[in-house]
C-alpha cells in the first residue's frame, strides 16, 4: 500500500521581535496621545521610582511626540533587523531590554530627579551599540549627511550630537549604548572562539 504524504508549513504568521515592539510602541503612542496623563503614569520619574518601580520598563514603550516614536522605531527596524541576524532573537531581547533598563538606571542616578523620561532610545542605543561592535564598518546614511558613514561613527556620533538637544535624556542613551557595546564584545569573542 502506497501512502501519499504532503508537507505543510504550519508556522503561521509571525511578527518577530521588531514587528512586535513597533506595534506595541505605536499602540501606546496613540493611547497616550488620547489620554495624556498615562504618559506620566508610565514614564520614569527618578524621585518617584521606589513608589512606581514598573516605570523602569514601561517608560521604554511610551513616547512624547510623533517624531520621537518615529525616529526610535525607524532606527530599531534597521539596526534591530541586522542585529537579530547576527545574534538571534533570544540575545536580541537581552540586548534590547537590559540595555533599556541599564539606560534607565543611569537616568535615575544622573538625571534630573523630578523630570519624566519616556522613550525607547536607551534600548535602541543598546541595539545600535551592539551592532556597531559586531559590524563596525557597515555603512549607513544619516539624514542630512549626504555620504555613508561607518556604523560605529554614526552610533557614537549620534549619541553625542543628540545629547546636546534640549529635553533629551542623554543619561539613558549613554547607559544603553555602553551596555550594547560591552555585551556585543562578549558575543564577538564567542563567535571568534567558535570559528
C-alpha positions in Angstrom: 0.0 0.0 0.0 1.4 3.4 -1.0 0.5 6.4 1.0 0.6 10.0 -0.2 2.5 12.3 2.1 2.1 16.0 2.0 4.1 18.6 3.8 2.6 21.8 5.0 4.2 24.8 6.6 2.2 25.3 9.8 4.3 28.1 11.2 1.6 30.7 10.5 2.1 34.4 10.7 4.7 35.8 13.0 5.6 39.4 13.6 9.0 38.7 15.1 10.6 40.9 17.8 10.9 44.0 15.8 7.4 44.0 14.5 6.0 43.3 18.0 8.0 46.1 19.5 7.0 48.6 16.8 3.3 47.7 17.1 3.3 47.9 20.9 5.1 51.3 20.8 2.6 52.7 18.2 -0.4 51.5 20.1 0.9 53.0 23.3 1.8 56.3 21.5 -1.8 56.5 20.2 -3.2 55.7 23.6 -1.1 58.2 25.5 -1.9 60.9 22.8 -5.5 60.4 23.7 -5.1 60.1 27.4 -2.1 62.3 28.2 -2.0 61.5 32.0 -0.9 58.0 31.1 2.4 59.4 29.9 3.2 60.5 33.5 1.9 57.2 34.9 4.1 55.1 32.6 7.1 57.5 32.4 10.1 57.2 34.6 10.5 59.9 37.3 13.7 59.3 39.3 12.4 60.7 42.6 9.3 58.5 42.3 11.0 55.3 41.2 10.6 53.5 44.5 6.9 54.2 44.6 6.5 53.3 40.9 9.2 50.7 40.0 7.3 49.4 36.9 8.2 52.6 35.2 11.8 51.4 34.6 10.3 49.1 31.9 7.0 50.9 30.9 8.9 54.2 30.1 10.6 52.3 27.2 7.2 51.9 25.5 5.8 55.4 25.6 7.0 58.5 23.6 6.4 62.2 23.8 5.7 63.0 20.2 5.2 61.5 16.7 8.8 62.3 15.7 10.1 60.7 18.9 8.4 57.4 18.3 9.0 57.5 14.5 12.8 58.1 14.9 13.1 55.3 17.6 11.1 52.7 15.6 12.7 53.6 12.3 16.2 53.1 13.8 15.1 50.0 15.7 13.8 48.5 12.4 17.1 48.8 10.6 19.5 48.2 13.4 17.4 45.5 15.1 16.8 43.5 11.9 20.6 43.3 11.3 21.4 42.5 14.9 18.9 39.6 15.0 20.6 38.0 12.0 23.9 38.2 13.9 23.0 37.1 17.4 19.5 35.6 17.2 16.2 36.6 18.7 16.8 35.5 22.3 20.1 37.5 22.5 18.4 40.4 20.8 15.7 40.5 23.6 18.5 40.5 26.2 20.3 43.5 24.5 17.1 45.4 24.0 15.5 45.0 27.4 18.5 45.0 29.6 20.1 47.8 27.6 16.9 49.9 28.0 16.9 49.1 31.8 20.6 50.0 32.1 19.9 53.3 30.4 17.0 54.0 32.8 19.2 53.1 35.8 21.8 55.7 34.6 19.0 58.2 34.2 17.8 57.5 37.8 21.4 58.1 39.0 22.3 61.1 36.9 19.2 62.6 35.5 17.0 65.4 36.9 15.1 63.9 39.8 11.7 65.4 39.0 11.5 65.1 35.2 9.6 62.4 33.3 11.7 60.3 31.0 10.0 58.4 28.2 11.1 56.6 25.0 12.9 53.5 23.7 16.1 55.4 23.0 18.2 53.7 25.7 17.2 50.3 24.3 17.7 51.4 20.7 21.1 52.7 21.5 21.9 49.4 23.1 21.0 47.7 19.8 23.0 50.2 17.8 26.0 49.8 20.1 25.9 46.1 19.8 25.6 46.2 16.0 28.5 48.8 15.9 30.8 46.3 17.7 29.8 43.4 15.5 29.7 45.2 12.2 31.7 48.5 12.7 32.4 49.0 9.0 28.8 48.7 7.9 28.0 51.9 6.0 24.8 53.8 6.9 23.2 57.0 5.7 22.3 59.6 8.4 20.0 62.4 7.3 21.1 65.1 6.4 24.7 63.9 5.8 24.9 63.1 2.1 27.6 60.4 2.4 27.5 57.0 4.1 29.3 56.7 7.4 30.8 53.7 9.2 28.2 52.4 11.6 30.4 53.0 14.7 30.8 56.7 13.8 27.0 57.0 13.2 26.0 55.4 16.5 28.6 57.0 18.8 28.4 60.4 17.0 24.6 60.2 17.0 24.7 59.7 20.8 27.0 62.6 21.3 25.1 65.0 19.0 21.6 64.1 20.3 22.9 64.7 23.9 23.1 68.4 23.2 19.5 68.7 22.2 17.2 70.2 24.9 14.9 67.8 26.8 16.9 64.8 25.9 17.7 62.1 28.5 21.3 61.6 27.4 21.9 59.5 30.5 19.5 56.8 29.2 21.2 56.9 25.8 24.6 56.6 27.3 23.6 53.7 29.6 22.0 51.8 26.8 24.9 52.4 24.4 27.6 51.3 26.9 25.6 48.1 27.7 25.2 47.3 24.0 29.0 47.9 23.3 30.0 45.7 26.3 27.5 42.9 25.6 28.4 42.7 21.9 32.1 42.4 22.8 31.3 39.1 24.5 29.2 38.0 21.6 32.1 38.9 19.3 34.6 36.9 21.4 32.3 33.9 21.5 31.9 34.0 17.7 35.7 34.2 17.2 36.2 31.2 19.5 33.5 29.2 17.7 35.1 29.8 14.3 
